[in-house]
């Protein structure tokens, strides 16, 4: 008898210089399954937490995309780049001597005031090399084709920019720079490299991001994540990696209140029926039966309406073919 296909949420600590798509490909090979997706892309330059869904748990990824996030980052003041991060080309200063003089006047107090001014509910202009679509094409594709792209500001929430360290240094060419290590807590959709750009502009010296690490997505922390090594296509299934999968029920319980169903109610819910539940009204509740996630429901007036179902082994549902359909791949 063949082993059941793996199902669950995997927290991956992405290494630098690979894409989020590369991580998905590695997990597919390591777990021996095609049905893998991720929530929340990280740029190749960035490291840190990537939440990966495996099997039917890919259906949960839609509910993870909008979670708040936390990062550590290094902002280099005194230099601008074409991409607002270290992957771009350095832009020459119009007046290097003026930049050096302005940078000398940037003390710790001005840096603290500058970061504080960027927090709260703000309108942030996304980077022109972001993945935002402009008339059906990604902004970064238009920039690569030589177009000038200016994206309109978007509302985001930046809860905190904590200055961790400030280091004054010089580039190999002798130009002065100031590197500022920060911790950023923010809403989904916030661009940390835009924070680096805006801080540099506010201080009159320019700025870009030289390092970025995502440490948290909602309740999920990079401390609980696992590195995914590069693997050949014919490599054996990685049982140790499969053991690190969080069950859909445990992952959903971190996000939402839960309600326990008996077998009959679980079957009815699996068939898409509205069922009576003993739970307070809530926009989203995780419905669990015998330790397995049956689905996510909306509760109103003591009745649950299905938002998303998961296939659960052992439920004799008349709608089994419909339940077996998976979301992302």
C-alpha positions in Angstrom: 0.0 0.0 0.0 1.4 3.4 -1.0 2.0 6.1 1.6 -0.7 8.8 1.8 0.2 12.1 0.2 1.6 14.6 2.6 -0.8 17.3 3.8 0.0 20.3 6.0 1.6 23.7 6.5 5.4 23.9 6.3 7.4 26.9 7.7 10.5 27.4 5.5 13.4 29.6 6.3 14.3 30.7 2.8 18.0 31.2 2.0 19.3 34.2 0.1 19.6 34.3 -3.7 16.8 31.8 -4.5 13.2 32.7 -5.4 10.0 31.7 -3.6 9.2 29.5 -6.6 12.5 27.7 -6.1 11.4 26.9 -2.5 8.2 25.4 -3.8 10.1 23.3 -6.4 12.4 22.0 -3.7 9.5 21.1 -1.3 7.8 19.3 -4.2 10.9 17.2 -4.8 11.6 16.6 -1.1 8.0 15.5 -0.3 7.3 13.7 -3.5 4.1 15.7 -4.3 3.1 18.2 -6.9 0.5 20.0 -4.8 2.6 22.7 -3.1 2.1 26.5 -2.9 3.2 29.4 -0.8 1.7 32.5 0.8 3.6 35.8 0.6 6.5 36.0 -1.9 10.0 37.0 -0.7 12.4 38.7 -3.1 15.6 36.6 -4.0 17.7 39.0 -1.9 15.6 38.4 1.2 15.8 35.5 3.7 13.4 34.2 6.3 9.9 32.9 6.7 7.9 31.5 3.8 4.7 29.7 4.7 4.2 26.7 2.4 1.0 24.7 1.9 1.2 21.0 1.0 -1.6 18.9 -0.5 -5.1 20.0 0.5 -3.6 22.5 3.0 -2.9 24.7 0.0 -6.5 25.8 0.5 -5.5 27.6 3.7 -3.0 29.8 1.9 -5.7 32.2 0.8 -6.4 33.0 4.5 -2.7 33.7 5.3 -1.9 36.2 2.6 -3.3 39.3 4.5 -1.6 38.6 7.8 0.6 41.2 9.5 4.3 40.7 9.1 7.6 41.4 10.9 11.1 41.9 9.4 14.6 42.8 10.4 16.4 44.8 7.8 19.5 47.0 7.1 19.0 50.4 5.5 22.0 52.0 3.9 21.8 55.8 4.0 23.9 57.8 1.5 23.3 55.7 -1.6 20.3 55.1 -3.9 19.8 52.2 -6.3 17.6 51.5 -9.3 15.6 48.9 -7.3 15.8 50.5 -3.9 17.6 47.4 -2.7 21.0 45.8 -3.0 20.1 43.9 -6.2 19.8 47.2 -8.2 22.5 49.3 -9.8 24.0 52.2 -7.8 22.7 55.6 -8.9 25.4 58.3 -8.9 24.8 61.3 -6.7 24.4 64.6 -8.4 26.7 66.2 -5.9 28.7 63.6 -3.8 30.2 66.3 -1.6 26.8 67.7 -0.7 25.6 64.1 0.1 28.6 63.6 2.3 28.0 66.8 4.2 24.3 66.0 4.6 25.2 62.5 5.8 27.6 64.0 8.4 24.7 65.9 9.8 22.5 62.8 10.2 22.9 61.9 13.8 21.1 59.2 15.8 18.3 61.5 16.9 17.4 62.5 13.3 17.4 58.8 12.3 15.0 58.0 15.2 12.8 60.9 14.3 12.8 59.9 10.6 11.8 56.3 11.3 9.1 57.5 13.8 7.6 59.7 11.1 7.1 56.8 8.8 5.0 54.7 11.2 1.2 54.6 11.6 -1.4 54.5 8.9 0.5 56.0 5.9 0.3 56.2 2.1 3.3 54.4 0.7 4.5 54.5 -2.9 5.4 51.0 -3.9 8.7 50.4 -5.6 8.6 50.7 -9.4 10.1 47.2 -9.6 7.4 45.6 -7.5 5.1 42.8 -8.8 2.1 45.1 -8.9 0.4 44.9 -12.3 0.0 48.0 -14.5 -2.4 47.4 -17.4 -2.0 43.7 -17.1 1.8 43.6 -16.8 4.0 43.4 -13.8 5.7 46.7 -13.0 9.1 45.1 -12.8 8.7 43.8 -16.4 7.9 47.3 -17.7 11.0 48.7 -15.9 13.2 46.0 -17.4 11.8 47.0 -20.9 13.0 50.5 -20.3 9.7 52.1 -19.3 9.4 54.6 -16.4 6.9 53.4 -13.9 5.4 55.5 -11.1 2.9 53.6 -9.0 0.3 55.5 -7.0 0.6 55.5 -3.2 -1.3 52.8 -1.3 -2.6 52.8 2.3 -0.5 50.6 4.6 0.0 50.3 8.3 3.5 50.4 9.8 3.2 49.5 13.5 6.8 50.0 14.4 10.2 50.7 13.0 12.6 50.0 15.9 16.2 51.1 15.4 18.5 48.3 16.6 21.9 49.6 15.6 23.6 52.4 13.7 27.0 52.0 12.0 29.0 54.6 10.2 31.3 53.3 7.5 32.7 53.9 4.0 32.3 52.1 0.7 35.3 50.6 -1.1 35.4 53.8 -3.1 35.7 55.9 0.1 32.2 57.3 0.1 30.6 57.7 3.6 27.5 55.7 4.4 25.4 55.0 7.4 23.9 51.5 7.9 20.8 51.3 10.1 19.6 48.0 11.4 15.8 48.0 12.1 12.9 45.8 13.1 9.7 46.5 11.1 6.2 45.4 12.1 3.7 46.2 9.5 0.6 45.2 7.6 0.5 43.0 4.6 1.3 45.0 1.4 4.1 47.1 3.0 7.3 47.4 1.1 10.3 47.6 3.5 12.6 48.8 0.7 10.2 51.7 0.2 10.8 52.5 3.9 14.5 52.6 3.2 13.9 54.9 0.2 11.6 57.2 2.1 13.9 57.5 5.1 16.8 58.4 2.9 14.8 60.9 1.0 13.5 62.5 4.2 17.0 62.9 5.5 18.2 64.3 2.2 20.9 61.6 1.6 19.1 58.8 -0.3 18.8 55.3 1.0 18.3 51.7 -0.1 17.9 48.3 1.5 21.0 46.0 1.9 19.5 43.2 3.9 16.0 41.9 4.6 14.8 39.0 6.7 11.2 38.1 7.4 10.8 36.9 11.0 7.0 36.5 11.4 3.8 36.1 9.4 0.8 36.4 11.7 1.3 33.8 14.4 4.0 31.9 12.5 7.6 32.6 13.4 10.9 31.9 11.6 12.2 30.4 14.8 9.9 27.4 14.0 10.9 27.2 10.4 13.2 24.7 8.6 15.7 25.2 5.9 15.0 23.3 2.6 18.2 22.1 0.9 18.6 21.9 -2.8 17.8 18.3 -4.0 18.1 16.4 -7.2 15.0 15.3 -9.0 15.7 11.6 -8.2 16.4 12.2 -4.5 14.3 10.1 -2.0 11.4 11.6 -0.2 12.6 13.5 2.9 10.8 11.9 5.8 12.3 14.4 8.3 10.9 17.3 6.3 7.5 15.6 6.2 7.6 15.3 10.0 7.9 19.1 10.2 4.5 19.6 8.6 1.9 21.3 10.8 -1.5 19.7 10.5 -4.2 21.9 8.9 -6.1 21.8 12.2 -3.1 23.0 14.3 -2.3 25.8 11.8 -6.0 26.9 11.6 -6.2 27.0 15.4 -3.4 29.6 15.5 -5.5 31.8 13.3 -9.1 31.3 14.3 -11.3 30.1 17.2 -12.3 26.4 16.8 -15.4 24.4 17.2 -15.4 20.6 17.7 -17.9 18.6 15.5 -19.2 15.1 15.9 -19.0 12.7 13.0 -22.5 13.4 11.8 -22.0 17.2 11.8 -18.6 16.8 10.1 -20.2 14.8 7.3 -23.0 17.4 6.8 -20.4 20.2 6.7 -18.3 18.2 4.2 -21.4 18.1 2.0 -21.7 21.9 2.2 -24.7 22.0 4.5 -25.4 24.6 7.1 -25.1 23.0 10.5 -26.0 24.0 14.1 -22.9 24.8 16.2 -22.4 25.8 19.8 -20.1 28.8 19.1 -20.2 32.6 19.3 -20.8 34.5 16.1 -17.6 34.9 14.2 -16.5 35.7 10.6 -14.2 32.7 10.5 -14.1 29.6 12.7 -12.1 26.4 12.2 -14.3 23.4 12.3 -12.5 20.3 13.7 -13.5 16.7 14.0 -11.4 14.1 15.8 -8.3 16.4 15.5 -8.7 17.0 11.8 -9.7 20.2 10.1 -13.0 19.8 8.3 -13.1 23.3 7.0 -13.5 27.0 7.8 -17.0 28.3 8.5 -18.8 31.6 9.2 -21.0 31.4 12.4 -24.1 33.5 12.7 -27.0 32.8 15.0 -25.7 29.4 16.1 -25.4 28.1 12.5 -22.3 27.6 10.4 -21.9 28.4 6.7 -19.1 26.8 4.8 -16.3 29.1 3.7 -13.8 26.4 2.7 -13.9 22.6 3.0 -11.0 20.2 3.3 -11.1 16.5 2.4 -11.0 14.4 5.7 -10.3 10.7 5.5 -13.1 8.6 7.0 -16.0 10.9 6.3 -18.6 9.1 4.3 -19.7 12.2 2.3 -22.0 11.9 -0.6 -20.1 14.9 -2.1 -16.7 13.3 -1.9 -15.6 14.1 -5.5 -16.4 17.8 -4.9 -14.6 17.9 -1.6 -11.5 16.3 -3.1 -10.9 19.2 -5.4 -7.9 21.2 -4.3 -7.2 24.9 -4.5 -3.7 26.1 -5.3 -1.1 23.9 -6.9 
